[in-house]
Amino acid sequence: MANETCGHRPGDRIGRVVGGLAVGILCTVTPMYLSEISPKETRGVTGLSFQFMITFGIFVAALIDLAVEGTSD
């Protein structure tokens, strides 16, 4: 039911654009900010941990998708 109405209203498209821009800016600014405020010894690890958590989240989402793939609404 939700798939039938998704994206057909103008507000849906505007929301997707605004949300996409916000996430893009967040993913650009956050690692730079973390690198600026972290001590010199841990700058690389701080930036790496941010990217690793993004990748780990995508991996977990893929696992959940595989787990519920055969289920119905």
Residue pairs with C-beta under 8 A, 6 or more apart in sequence:
1 73
6 12
7 13
7 16
27 54
30 50
31 47
31 50
31 51
34 46
34 47
34 50
35 43
35 46
35 47
38 46
